[in-house]
Amino acid sequence: MIKHIAFTVYPVGDLARARRFYEDDLGLTPARNFFDAWYEYDLAGGCFAITTKMEGVTPAADAGGSLAFEVDDVDACVAELRGKGVRVKTEPFTTPVCRMAIIVDSEGNAVILHKANGGA
């Protein structure tokens, strides 16, 4: 029945500001733009989207699900983003399977920066 995750989407209040965050701060490249209200970013293994078209849904770093981006070096990524003024919600920490940290995007959504043990 279920094959795979088709995409992950985050609600945003200000699409231009959110695009600056995801494209300039995180370095994502937009793959598709639907009516200047929904932008998609293709990543290995999935698609991430931001949109202003999620009625009744507001960005939140303390509720609902969150998105995890795999990165080469969590600590270096956090340091770079902090230098750009990005809010760090949870400092880097290590689990038995990974190292990760949580930042907050320009709209208030939590974004996990993740590095799996073993280089995945």
C-alpha positions as CSV (number, residue, x, y, z in Angstrom):
1,M,0.0,0.0,0.0
2,I,2.5,2.7,1.1
3,K,5.5,2.9,-1.1
4,H,7.6,5.8,0.3
5,I,7.3,9.3,1.6
6,A,6.4,11.5,-1.4
7,F,7.4,14.8,0.2
8,T,7.7,16.7,3.4
9,V,6.1,20.2,3.6
10,Y,6.4,23.1,6.0
11,P,3.9,26.0,6.3
12,V,5.5,29.5,6.0
13,G,4.1,32.9,6.7
14,D,6.5,34.8,4.4
15,L,7.5,32.9,1.4
16,A,10.3,35.3,0.3
17,R,11.8,35.2,3.7
18,A,11.5,31.4,4.0
19,R,13.1,31.0,0.5
20,R,16.1,33.2,1.6
21,F,16.5,30.9,4.6
22,Y,16.3,27.6,2.8
23,E,18.2,28.8,-0.4
24,D,20.7,31.3,1.0
25,D,21.3,30.0,4.5
26,L,20.9,26.3,3.9
27,G,22.0,26.2,0.3
28,L,19.0,24.3,-1.2
29,T,18.1,24.8,-4.9
30,P,14.5,25.1,-5.8
31,A,13.3,22.4,-8.2
32,R,9.7,23.5,-8.8
33,N,7.5,26.6,-8.1
34,F,3.8,26.3,-8.2
35,F,2.0,29.7,-8.5
36,D,4.6,31.4,-6.3
37,A,2.9,29.7,-3.3
38,W,4.6,26.3,-3.1
39,Y,8.3,25.7,-3.7
40,E,9.8,22.2,-3.8
41,Y,13.5,21.2,-3.2
42,D,14.6,17.8,-4.5
43,L,17.1,16.1,-2.2
44,A,18.6,12.6,-2.4
45,G,15.8,10.3,-1.2
46,G,13.0,12.8,-1.1
47,C,11.4,16.2,-1.7
48,F,11.0,19.1,0.7
49,A,8.4,21.8,0.1
50,I,7.5,25.2,1.7
51,T,4.1,26.8,1.1
52,T,1.8,29.6,2.2
53,K,-1.2,27.4,1.2
54,M,-1.7,25.4,4.3
55,E,-4.9,27.1,5.7
56,G,-5.2,26.9,9.5
57,V,-1.7,25.5,9.9
58,T,1.0,27.8,11.4
59,P,4.8,27.2,11.7
60,A,5.8,25.8,15.0
61,A,9.1,24.6,16.6
62,D,7.3,23.0,19.6
63,A,4.5,21.1,18.0
64,G,3.9,18.5,15.4
65,G,6.6,16.8,13.3
66,S,9.8,18.2,12.1
67,L,12.3,17.8,9.3
68,A,15.8,16.3,9.5
69,F,18.4,17.2,7.0
70,E,21.5,14.9,6.8
71,V,24.7,17.0,6.9
72,D,28.4,16.2,6.7
73,D,29.3,17.9,10.1
74,V,26.6,19.0,12.6
75,D,28.9,21.2,14.6
76,A,30.4,23.0,11.6
77,C,26.9,23.5,10.2
78,V,25.6,24.9,13.5
79,A,28.5,27.2,13.7
80,E,28.0,28.5,10.2
81,L,24.3,29.0,10.6
82,R,24.8,30.7,14.0
83,G,27.1,33.1,12.3
84,K,24.3,33.9,9.9
85,G,22.0,34.7,12.8
86,V,20.0,31.5,12.7
87,R,18.5,30.5,16.1
88,V,19.8,27.3,17.6
89,K,17.1,25.6,19.6
90,T,19.1,22.6,20.8
91,E,22.9,22.5,20.8
92,P,24.6,19.6,19.1
93,F,24.4,16.3,21.0
94,T,25.3,12.7,20.4
95,T,23.0,9.6,20.6
96,P,24.0,6.0,20.1
97,V,23.2,6.3,16.4
98,C,23.9,9.9,15.4
99,R,24.9,13.4,16.2
100,M,22.3,16.1,15.8
101,A,21.1,19.6,16.7
102,I,17.9,21.6,16.2
103,I,17.7,25.0,14.6
104,V,14.7,27.2,13.9
105,D,13.9,28.4,10.4
106,S,12.9,32.0,9.5
107,E,9.2,31.1,10.0
108,G,9.5,29.3,13.4
109,N,9.7,25.7,12.3
110,A,12.1,23.3,13.9
111,V,14.8,21.8,11.6
112,I,17.0,19.0,12.7
113,L,20.6,18.8,11.4
114,H,21.6,15.2,11.5
115,K,24.7,13.1,10.9
116,A,24.3,9.3,11.2
117,N,27.1,7.3,12.7
118,G,28.9,5.4,10.0
119,G,28.7,8.2,7.4
120,A,25.1,7.5,6.2
